[in-house]
């Protein structure tokens, strides 16, 4: 049971740090680029995918090791966000900005796949 509590604490700590980081990055992007497009959410999801790919390339398949619990389940789980992406996309659509909504969907999916692949490839090269 003690291992379970320690694991949950690692995920909770990572999640708290990831959530605060997401808020900081999203706020900075909104300040720099405005709120007409969810640049902050796109950036956190793309950079989170890059980091996840790098960790996968360097350490291999995810396990329940403390690093994975903290970094993937916690930190990146709190940092990246499907819910904000979904909400912002619906808000764009409902406000009559169908093209921006479609662009957000395409950019998030394509950029996420590219970034996770680049992170993985970079980590493999560094090994």
C-alpha positions in Angstrom: 0.0 0.0 0.0 2.9 2.4 0.8 4.1 2.0 -2.8 0.6 3.0 -4.0 0.6 6.2 -1.9 4.1 7.1 -3.1 3.0 6.6 -6.7 -0.1 8.8 -6.2 2.0 11.5 -4.6 4.4 11.5 -7.6 1.5 11.8 -10.0 -0.1 14.6 -7.9 3.2 16.6 -7.6 3.8 16.3 -11.3 0.2 17.2 -12.1 0.4 20.3 -10.0 3.6 21.4 -11.6 2.3 20.6 -15.1 -1.0 22.4 -14.5 0.8 25.5 -13.3 3.1 25.4 -16.3 0.2 25.0 -18.7 -1.5 28.1 -17.2 1.8 30.1 -17.4 2.5 29.2 -21.0 -1.2 29.7 -22.1 -1.3 33.1 -20.3 1.9 34.2 -21.9 0.8 33.2 -25.4 -2.5 35.0 -24.9 -0.6 38.1 -23.8 1.8 37.9 -26.7 -0.6 36.8 -29.5 -4.1 37.6 -28.3 -7.1 35.4 -27.8 -8.3 35.0 -31.4 -6.7 31.5 -31.6 -5.8 29.1 -28.8 -2.0 29.4 -29.4 -1.2 28.6 -25.8 -3.1 25.3 -25.8 -1.5 24.4 -29.2 2.0 25.2 -27.8 1.6 23.2 -24.6 0.1 20.2 -26.5 2.9 20.3 -29.1 5.7 20.7 -26.6 4.2 18.1 -24.3 4.1 15.7 -27.2 7.8 16.5 -28.0 8.8 15.8 -24.4 6.8 12.6 -24.3 8.4 11.4 -27.5 11.8 12.3 -26.1 11.2 10.3 -22.9 9.9 7.4 -24.9 12.9 7.4 -27.2 15.4 7.7 -24.3 13.8 5.4 -21.7 11.7 3.0 -23.8 8.1 1.8 -23.2 6.3 3.6 -20.3 6.2 1.7 -17.0 5.1 2.4 -13.5 8.7 3.5 -12.5 8.8 6.7 -10.5 10.1 8.8 -13.4 7.2 7.7 -15.6 4.6 8.3 -12.9 6.0 11.8 -12.2 6.8 12.9 -15.8 4.2 11.3 -18.0 1.1 10.6 -15.8 1.7 13.7 -13.6 3.7 16.5 -15.2 2.7 16.0 -18.9 -0.8 14.8 -17.9 -1.3 18.1 -16.1 0.6 20.2 -18.7 -1.1 19.0 -21.9 -4.8 19.3 -22.3 -7.5 17.7 -24.5 -10.3 19.3 -22.6 -9.1 22.9 -23.2 -8.4 22.0 -26.9 -11.9 20.6 -27.2 -13.6 23.5 -25.4 -11.7 26.1 -27.4 -12.5 24.4 -30.7 -16.2 24.3 -29.9 -16.0 28.0 -28.9 -14.4 28.9 -32.2 -17.1 26.9 -34.1 -20.0 28.3 -32.2 -18.8 31.9 -32.7 -18.8 31.4 -36.4 -15.1 30.8 -36.9 -15.4 27.3 -38.5 -12.1 27.8 -40.4 -10.2 28.5 -37.2 -11.9 25.6 -35.5 -10.8 23.3 -38.3 -7.3 24.7 -38.3 -7.1 24.1 -34.6 -8.1 20.5 -35.0 -5.7 19.9 -37.9 -2.8 21.8 -36.3 -3.2 20.0 -33.0 -3.3 16.5 -34.5 -0.6 17.0 -37.1 1.8 19.0 -34.9 1.3 16.6 -32.0 2.3 13.6 -34.2 5.2 15.5 -35.7 6.5 16.7 -32.3 6.2 13.3 -30.6 8.1 11.7 -33.6 10.8 14.5 -33.5 11.2 14.1 -29.7 11.6 10.3 -30.1 14.0 10.6 -33.0 16.1 13.2 -31.2 16.3 11.0 -28.1 17.3 8.0 -30.2 20.1 10.1 -31.9 21.5 11.2 -28.5 21.8 7.6 -27.3 
